[in-house]
Amino acid sequence: MAARKKTLHDVAAAAGVSIAAASFALRDKAGVSAETRERVLAVARELGYVVNAPARSLRTARYGAVGLHLPSGATRLPYYTEFAFGVVDAADRRGLSVILLPHRDDDAAPPTAFVDGFIVVDATTEDPGVRGILDADRPVVSGEHVVGGGDEVSASVVADHASATRRLLSHLGEQGATRIGAVLPPPGTAWSDAVTAVVDAHEPRVETRVIPFVPTADEVDAAVTDLMDAAPLDALVVVPSGSAAPALAAATRAGRTVGADLLLAAYVDEPMHALLSPAVTSFDLEPRELGAACLSLLASLWDDDAPEARVETTEPRLIVRASTQPRR
């Protein structure tokens, strides 16, 4: 089996410097000390690092295309399709194309040729495709922080999920809820970890169950039913996208009246939430705007000689509907 080609990430890690510092040293750019430059060059020679020519030519010979990486199974969820449309619309306004990258189940390199940079969302370096993207020596902008990505990501647009979760739990408390249950996604993405940390720290204690990141209706039903059997809940929060409708159906079958003796809130808003009966409270995370902001950040990186890592933060908007507004 052929040895994996050494990347800028490998050079930076071995030299104990950031990706940006390694790049400056290899390009003989100002911004690093002579000592750092010599150390990086020595490590590059030792590792047999070869400069990625397409990456180096980005500023003078761009392809006019962006690689977009979505989580596995994400195309089933409205949030990610809206995010993708936001990227595509913003790219089109700049005369750019967007290539949706396929998923890799092994360590094979992703199809990185002929793109000038990447946008990823809810990504983790445990995904071989994401790992390959970060090793491709091209700018990477992420929607939400990349778990394990460190300073390999050029820039990020993130929502303040911890603050949003506290606001939602406070809203339920203000509506009289004292026994809250929550259906959570598994750990592994920055936003799910932030939400779970707040839920776990909440007083009084929140009873929780964990289901897959992209759940089936049966998985939501089983988790909600188990929660209601285990504790006399007066409020329920379902966090994974696509969970509101099956949670509402499960509660109804259990003899609960959502919006009366059981408050129900979803974390990720979807168009159907306003059409359910009762309509379900949730957060508008503005995925289309998030996608567009990621594309704008990526475009700005091409115009900067040596951009520092940057983070833009947004505040999710809580849309309160009938499911958490019991009649007085």
C-alpha positions as CSV (number, residue, x, y, z in Angstrom):
1,M,0.0,0.0,0.0
2,A,1.4,3.4,-1.0
3,A,2.4,5.7,1.8
4,R,0.1,8.7,2.3
5,K,1.4,11.9,0.7
6,K,2.7,14.3,3.3
7,T,0.6,17.5,3.7
8,L,1.0,21.0,5.0
9,H,-0.8,19.8,8.2
10,D,1.9,17.1,8.7
11,V,4.6,19.7,8.4
12,A,2.9,22.1,10.8
13,A,2.3,19.4,13.3
14,A,5.9,18.1,13.2
15,A,7.3,21.6,13.4
16,G,5.0,22.5,16.3
17,V,3.5,25.6,14.5
18,S,0.2,26.6,13.1
19,I,-0.9,25.8,9.5
20,A,-0.6,29.5,8.7
21,A,2.9,29.8,10.1
22,A,4.0,26.7,8.1
23,S,2.6,28.2,5.0
24,F,4.3,31.5,5.5
25,A,7.6,29.8,6.1
26,L,7.4,27.6,3.0
27,R,6.4,30.5,0.8
28,D,9.1,32.8,2.4
29,K,6.5,35.2,3.5
30,A,6.9,37.8,6.3
31,G,5.1,36.9,9.6
32,V,7.4,34.2,11.0
33,S,10.8,34.4,12.6
34,A,14.0,33.2,10.9
35,E,14.2,30.4,13.4
36,T,10.7,29.2,12.7
37,R,11.2,29.4,9.0
38,E,14.4,27.2,9.2
39,R,12.6,24.7,11.5
40,V,9.7,24.4,9.1
41,L,11.9,24.0,6.0
42,A,14.0,21.4,7.8
43,V,10.9,19.4,8.7
44,A,9.5,19.7,5.2
45,R,12.7,18.3,3.8
46,E,12.8,15.5,6.3
47,L,9.1,14.5,5.6
48,G,9.6,14.8,1.9
49,Y,6.8,17.3,1.7
50,V,6.0,18.5,-1.9
51,V,4.1,21.8,-2.3
52,N,0.6,21.3,-3.7
53,A,0.9,23.2,-7.0
54,P,-2.9,23.8,-7.5
55,A,-3.1,25.1,-4.0
56,R,-0.2,27.5,-4.5
57,S,-1.7,28.8,-7.7
58,L,-5.1,29.7,-6.1
59,R,-4.4,33.5,-6.3
60,T,-3.4,33.5,-9.9
61,A,-5.2,30.6,-11.5
62,R,-8.4,29.8,-9.7
63,Y,-10.9,27.2,-10.9
64,G,-13.9,29.2,-9.9
65,A,-15.4,26.3,-7.9
66,V,-16.1,25.5,-4.3
67,G,-16.3,22.0,-2.8
68,L,-19.2,21.5,-0.4
69,H,-19.2,18.7,2.2
70,L,-22.4,17.8,4.1
71,P,-22.8,15.3,6.9
72,S,-23.7,11.7,6.0
73,G,-27.5,11.4,5.5
74,A,-27.9,15.2,5.7
75,T,-29.8,15.6,2.4
76,R,-32.8,14.0,4.1
77,L,-33.1,17.1,6.4
78,P,-34.4,20.5,5.5
79,Y,-31.7,22.3,7.5
80,Y,-28.9,21.0,5.3
81,T,-30.6,21.5,2.0
82,E,-31.3,25.1,3.0
83,F,-27.6,25.5,4.0
84,A,-26.6,24.1,0.6
85,F,-28.9,26.5,-1.3
86,G,-27.5,29.4,0.7
87,V,-24.0,28.4,-0.5
88,V,-25.1,27.9,-4.1
89,D,-27.0,31.2,-4.3
90,A,-24.1,33.2,-2.8
91,A,-21.6,31.4,-5.1
92,D,-23.8,32.2,-8.1
93,R,-23.8,35.9,-7.3
94,R,-20.0,35.7,-7.5
95,G,-19.9,33.7,-10.7
96,L,-18.7,30.5,-8.8
97,S,-19.8,26.9,-9.1
98,V,-20.4,24.6,-6.2
99,I,-19.5,20.9,-6.2
100,L,-21.2,18.6,-3.7
101,L,-18.6,16.2,-2.5
102,P,-19.5,12.5,-2.1
103,H,-18.9,10.8,1.2
104,R,-15.9,8.5,1.8
105,D,-16.2,5.5,4.1
106,D,-12.4,4.9,4.2
107,D,-9.2,6.9,4.1
108,A,-9.3,7.5,0.3
109,A,-8.5,11.1,-0.6
110,P,-11.5,13.2,-1.4
111,P,-12.0,14.6,-5.0
112,T,-10.2,17.9,-4.3
113,A,-9.0,18.7,-7.7
114,F,-10.4,21.8,-9.5
115,V,-11.8,23.6,-6.5
116,D,-10.4,26.7,-4.9
117,G,-11.6,25.9,-1.4
118,F,-14.1,24.1,0.8
119,I,-17.1,24.6,2.9
120,V,-18.0,22.0,5.5
121,V,-20.9,22.0,8.0
122,D,-21.3,20.1,11.3
123,A,-18.0,18.4,10.5
124,T,-15.7,16.2,12.5
125,T,-12.2,15.0,11.7
126,E,-13.3,11.4,12.4
127,D,-14.9,11.7,9.0
128,P,-12.3,10.6,6.5
129,G,-13.6,13.0,3.9
130,V,-13.3,15.9,6.3
131,R,-9.8,14.8,7.2
132,G,-8.8,14.7,3.5
133,I,-10.3,18.2,3.0
134,L,-8.3,19.7,5.8
135,D,-5.1,18.1,4.4
136,A,-5.7,19.4,0.9
137,D,-3.8,22.7,1.4
138,R,-6.8,24.8,0.4
139,P,-8.9,27.3,2.4
140,V,-11.6,25.6,4.5
141,V,-14.6,27.5,6.0
142,S,-16.9,25.7,8.4
143,G,-20.5,26.1,9.4
144,E,-20.1,25.4,13.2
145,H,-16.7,24.5,14.5
146,V,-15.0,21.4,13.2
147,V,-14.6,18.9,16.0
148,G,-10.9,18.1,16.2
149,G,-10.1,20.7,13.5
150,G,-8.2,23.1,15.6
151,D,-6.5,25.8,13.6
152,E,-6.7,23.8,10.4
153,V,-9.9,25.6,9.6
154,S,-9.5,29.0,7.9
155,A,-12.7,30.6,9.3
156,S,-16.0,29.6,10.8
157,V,-19.6,30.8,11.1
158,V,-21.1,29.5,14.4
159,A,-24.4,29.8,16.3
160,D,-24.3,30.3,20.1
161,H,-26.1,27.0,20.8
162,A,-25.3,27.1,24.5
163,S,-27.1,30.4,25.0
164,A,-30.0,29.3,22.8
165,T,-30.5,26.1,24.9
166,R,-30.5,28.1,28.1
167,R,-33.1,30.4,26.6
168,L,-35.3,27.5,25.6
169,L,-35.2,25.8,29.0
170,S,-35.9,29.2,30.6
171,H,-38.9,29.7,28.3
172,L,-40.3,26.3,29.3
173,G,-39.8,27.1,33.0
174,E,-41.6,30.4,32.6
175,Q,-44.5,28.5,31.1
176,G,-44.7,26.3,34.3
177,A,-42.6,23.3,33.3
178,T,-40.8,21.7,36.2
179,R,-40.2,18.1,34.8
180,I,-38.5,18.4,31.4
181,G,-37.4,15.5,29.2
182,A,-35.0,15.8,26.2
183,V,-34.3,13.7,23.2
184,L,-30.7,14.4,22.2
185,P,-28.4,13.6,19.3
186,P,-25.2,11.6,19.9
187,P,-22.0,13.5,20.7
188,G,-19.5,14.3,18.0
189,T,-20.6,17.7,16.5
190,A,-19.8,21.0,18.0
191,W,-23.5,22.1,18.2
192,S,-24.8,18.8,19.7
193,D,-22.1,18.8,22.3
194,A,-22.9,22.4,23.3
195,V,-26.6,21.7,23.6
196,T,-26.0,18.5,25.6
197,A,-23.7,20.2,28.0
198,V,-26.3,22.8,28.9
199,V,-29.1,20.2,29.2
200,D,-26.9,18.0,31.4
201,A,-26.1,21.0,33.7
202,H,-29.7,22.2,34.1
203,E,-31.5,22.3,37.4
204,P,-33.9,20.7,38.0
205,R,-32.4,17.7,36.3
206,V,-33.5,16.9,32.7
207,E,-34.3,13.3,31.8
208,T,-32.6,12.5,28.5
209,R,-32.5,9.9,25.8
210,V,-30.0,9.8,22.9
211,I,-31.0,8.9,19.3
212,P,-29.0,8.9,16.0
213,F,-28.1,12.2,14.4
214,V,-30.5,11.5,11.5
215,P,-33.2,9.5,13.2
216,T,-36.0,7.4,11.9
217,A,-39.6,8.1,13.1
218,D,-39.5,4.8,15.0
219,E,-36.3,5.9,16.8
220,V,-37.9,9.1,17.9
221,D,-41.1,7.4,18.9
222,A,-39.3,4.8,21.0
223,A,-37.2,7.5,22.8
224,V,-40.2,9.7,23.5
225,T,-42.3,6.8,24.7
226,D,-39.5,5.6,27.0
227,L,-39.1,9.1,28.5
228,M,-42.8,9.5,29.2
229,D,-42.9,6.0,30.8
230,A,-39.9,6.8,33.0
231,A,-41.0,10.1,34.4
232,P,-44.2,12.3,34.7
233,L,-43.0,14.9,32.2
234,D,-44.6,18.3,31.7
235,A,-42.3,19.4,28.9
236,L,-40.3,17.7,26.2
237,V,-37.5,19.0,23.9
238,V,-36.5,17.1,20.8
239,V,-33.2,18.2,19.4
240,P,-32.3,16.1,16.3
241,S,-33.8,17.5,13.1
242,G,-36.9,15.7,11.9
243,S,-38.0,14.7,15.4
244,A,-41.0,17.1,16.0
245,A,-43.7,15.3,14.1
246,P,-43.0,11.8,15.4
247,A,-42.6,13.2,18.9
248,L,-46.0,14.9,18.7
249,A,-47.6,11.7,17.4
250,A,-46.0,9.6,20.2
251,A,-47.2,12.0,22.9
252,T,-50.8,12.0,21.4
253,R,-50.9,8.2,21.4
254,A,-49.8,8.2,25.0
255,G,-52.9,10.3,25.9
256,R,-51.0,13.6,26.3
257,T,-52.3,16.9,25.0
258,V,-49.4,18.9,23.5
259,G,-49.8,22.6,24.4
260,A,-51.9,21.8,27.4
261,D,-50.6,19.1,29.8
262,L,-47.3,18.6,27.8
263,L,-45.2,21.4,26.3
264,L,-43.2,20.4,23.2
265,A,-40.3,22.2,21.6
266,A,-38.0,21.2,18.8
267,Y,-34.5,22.6,18.5
268,V,-34.1,23.0,14.8
269,D,-37.0,24.8,13.0
270,E,-38.4,23.3,9.9
271,P,-41.2,24.5,7.5
272,M,-43.6,21.8,8.7
273,H,-43.4,22.9,12.3
274,A,-45.8,25.8,11.6
275,L,-48.2,23.3,10.0
276,L,-48.4,20.8,12.8
277,S,-51.3,20.9,15.3
278,P,-50.4,22.4,17.5
279,A,-47.6,24.3,15.8
280,V,-44.3,23.5,17.4
281,T,-41.9,26.0,19.0
282,S,-38.3,25.8,17.7
283,F,-35.2,27.8,16.8
284,D,-34.7,29.4,13.4
285,L,-31.0,28.7,12.9
286,E,-31.2,30.5,9.5
287,P,-29.3,27.8,7.5
288,R,-29.6,29.6,4.2
289,E,-28.0,32.7,5.7
290,L,-25.4,30.6,7.3
291,G,-24.4,28.9,4.1
292,A,-24.2,32.3,2.3
293,A,-22.0,33.7,5.1
294,C,-19.6,30.7,4.8
295,L,-19.3,31.4,1.1
296,S,-18.6,35.1,1.7
297,L,-15.9,34.3,4.2
298,L,-14.3,31.9,1.8
299,A,-14.3,34.5,-0.9
300,S,-12.7,37.0,1.4
301,L,-9.9,34.5,2.2
302,W,-8.9,34.5,-1.4
303,D,-8.4,38.2,-1.4
304,D,-6.3,38.3,1.8
305,D,-2.6,37.7,1.7
306,A,-2.4,36.1,5.2
307,P,-5.8,36.0,6.9
308,E,-5.9,35.0,10.5
309,A,-8.5,32.4,11.6
310,R,-11.7,34.1,12.2
311,V,-15.1,33.2,13.7
312,E,-18.4,34.9,13.1
313,T,-21.1,34.2,15.7
314,T,-24.9,34.2,15.2
315,E,-27.8,34.1,17.7
316,P,-30.6,31.5,17.0
317,R,-34.1,33.1,17.0
318,L,-36.6,31.3,19.2
319,I,-40.0,31.1,17.4
320,V,-42.6,30.5,20.1
321,R,-45.7,28.7,18.9
322,A,-48.8,27.0,20.4
323,S,-46.9,23.9,21.6
324,T,-45.3,25.8,24.5
325,Q,-48.1,28.3,25.1
326,P,-50.6,26.5,27.3
327,R,-54.0,28.2,27.7
328,R,-54.3,29.9,31.1
